[in-house]
Amino acid sequence: MRIPAPIILDLTAAALPEQIAALPPAGVYALHAAERPPYLSWSSSLRRRLARLLVSSHVGADSAITRLRRNLTSVDCWATGSRLETLLLLYELSKLHFPDEYLNRLRLRMPWFIGLTHNDAFPRLRVMNRIPRQDVPMFGPFARRDLAQAYEQEMLSLLQIRRCTDVLAPHADHPGCIYGEMNQCLRPCQCAVTAEEYGTESDRVADFLSTNGKSTVTALSAARDRACEDTDFEQAAQLHKRLERVNAAASARPEVVTEIHHFDGVALTRASEERQFRLWPMVQGLWQECVTLDFSAEESRPKSLDHELRERLSQSLSAPRTTGPRVEELAIFSRWYFSTWRDGEWFPFRTLADLNYRRLVRQISSMLKADTARTA
């Protein structure tokens, strides 16, 4: 996002308390001191926080707050209406002022991803919290490593791809491993299969990742139904058990997880002003410029909300940004989406035409009603 123009407080003015009282309820602030980088933070009670730091008389003569006031040269403020907007603004400000340490200052933890190894004759699943430089399919974000590993283990229990992390040099005398002995691996290390035969199994894993098992469920369901029609109930029961295992594996993956280079959606949050909302599009795992919806005017709107949303989003995403630190921006998404304090809704889409505009309109209408009831 672009950093908006700040609200600058005049620290030498007699009306400083009035300036603070006129600030928005919540937002980000930067305390500037001579010859030092700014101190960046945020508060959900911005007026109270800055009043305590800048004008409160209940401080000692040699307290930390008093020393802070002596050293301050200026204070900048930015209004924010949601925690997502606060995160994105702090991220941009931190990158600007602390280009070498902004991740540590934000304590931004990278999310976790799962994918098949590339440039490997015998691919295996790999869980990591970075994105390879090569443009290879990676699926995420997972909130925690253990969740990604749980999904990995569920897939490995269904498919016979290798679990070892060695660079394989297959030969007939290779000692193998316990998974090969239990028929849970095709044993490419012992030349039990060719690279082409192993590739077929890795293609099944790639297909399972891309559809989260839906293609496998479709095939198993059709086979089970055929077995029932042929009165082969024993075969039908075995297929049904396998179908249950596939569904259990699919349920271990959060609904939001998808291939990160096609991670598209829109976050809906409140804006800092009453009866205003923001749409935060994300395309290919990268945040785009927000779209502001203003309902503060009482007159009727010239277009239906559905039509307006389609038009505004289509215009906003006509030339989306496709390069940037994707893993960091997905980390911001993960911190917001998987948090207990998430203050908005996420609407995924494959193309803008697939976006659930009806649900989006309903959610905006519900938030508008809540605002009206609160101010009534």
Secondary structure, 3 states (H helix, E strand, C coil): CCCCCCEEECCCCCCHHHHHHCCCCCEEEEEEECCCCCEEEEECCHHHHHHHHHCCCCCCCCCHHHHHHHHEEEEEEEECCCHHHHHHHHHHHHHHHCCCCHHHHHCCCCCEEEEECCCCCCCCEEEECCCCCCCCCCEEEECCHHHHHHHHHHHHHHCCCCCCCCCCCCCCCCCCCHHHHCCCCCCHHHCCCCHHHHHHHHHHHHHHHHHCCHHHHHHHHHHHHHHHHCCCHHHHHHHHHHHHHHHHHHHCCCCCCEEHHHCCEEEEEECCCCCEEEEEEEECCEECCCEEEECCCCCCCCCCHHHHHHHHHHHHCCCCCCCCCHHHHHHHHHHHHCCCCCCEEEEECCCHHHCCHHHHHHHHHHHHHHHHHHHC
